[in-house]
Amino acid sequence: MTATDPIADFLTRIRNAARANKDRCDIPASRLKLELAKILQEEGFIRTFKVVEEGSERAIRVYLRYSPEGEPAIHGLERVSRPGRRVYRNVEGLPTVRGGIGVAVISTSKGLMTDAKAREQRLGGEVVCRVW
């Protein structure tokens, strides 16, 4: 079974694993999801990730991050641009998430990046999701 929106599936699997206090979760791999996992790691929302091959299937194994008190690092994940309603913003219209506490992931002509990097490089694009 393939998801109609693989990015929403990626975000939902991470959200559900964090709520269930799981150490890790496996997600079917794609280049876009790998880039998204890389951004989540760079921003400190996940510990790490790796690509695992099980037979002919490739999956991304995401290791979640928790505080010493057991609080998940990810408090919220939200898909912004959906297949039925794409959301594009120019550099002036890029969103800030929770006053700068979170990040918005933007798909630009130079690849996926955070809202801060997109502003720095003066790029707009599709607002993929928000994480806080």
Backbone hydrogen bonds, N-H to C=O, Kabsch-Sander energy under -0.5 kcal/mol:
donor,donor_aa,acceptor,acceptor_aa,energy
9,D,5,D,-2.0
10,F,6,P,-2.2
11,L,7,I,-2.5
12,T,8,A,-2.5
13,R,9,D,-2.4
14,I,10,F,-1.8
15,R,11,L,-2.7
16,N,12,T,-2.8
17,A,13,R,-2.1
18,A,14,I,-2.4
19,R,15,R,-2.1
20,A,16,N,-1.7
21,N,18,A,-1.2
22,K,17,A,-2.8
25,C,62,V,-1.9
27,I,60,I,-2.1
29,A,58,R,-2.2
34,L,30,S,-2.2
35,E,31,R,-2.1
36,L,32,L,-2.1
37,A,33,K,-2.5
38,K,34,L,-2.2
39,I,35,E,-2.0
40,L,36,L,-2.2
41,Q,37,A,-2.1
42,E,38,K,-2.6
43,E,39,I,-2.2
44,G,41,Q,-1.3
45,F,40,L,-2.5
46,I,40,L,-1.1
47,R,63,Y,-2.1
48,T,63,Y,-1.0
50,K,61,R,-1.7
52,V,50,K,-0.5
52,V,59,A,-3.0
54,E,52,V,-0.6
54,E,57,E,-2.7
55,G,53,E,-0.6
57,E,54,E,-1.8
59,A,52,V,-2.8
60,I,27,I,-3.8
61,R,50,K,-3.5
61,R,59,A,-0.6
62,V,25,C,-3.0
62,V,60,I,-0.8
63,Y,48,T,-2.9
63,Y,61,R,-0.5
64,L,23,D,-1.9
64,L,62,V,-0.6
65,R,45,F,-0.8
67,S,71,E,-2.9
70,G,67,S,-2.2
73,A,65,R,-2.5
75,H,73,A,-0.7
78,E,130,R,-2.5
80,V,128,V,-1.9
81,S,127,V,-1.3
81,S,128,V,-0.6
82,R,80,V,-0.6
82,R,85,R,-2.1
85,R,82,R,-0.8
88,Y,86,R,-0.5
89,R,125,G,-2.7
93,G,90,N,-0.9
94,L,91,V,-0.8
98,R,96,T,-0.6
100,G,97,V,-1.1
101,I,98,R,-1.2
102,G,97,V,-2.0
103,V,131,V,-2.7
105,V,129,C,-2.9
106,I,104,A,-0.6
106,I,113,M,-3.5
107,S,126,E,-3.2
108,T,106,I,-0.8
108,T,111,G,-2.1
111,G,108,T,-1.5
113,M,106,I,-2.2
115,D,104,A,-1.5
118,A,114,T,-2.3
119,R,115,D,-2.2
120,E,116,A,-2.2
121,Q,117,K,-2.2
122,R,119,R,-1.1
123,L,118,A,-3.1
125,G,89,R,-2.5
126,E,107,S,-2.0
127,V,87,V,-2.5
128,V,105,V,-2.2
128,V,126,E,-1.0
129,C,105,V,-1.0
130,R,78,E,-2.6
131,V,103,V,-3.0
132,W,76,G,-2.4
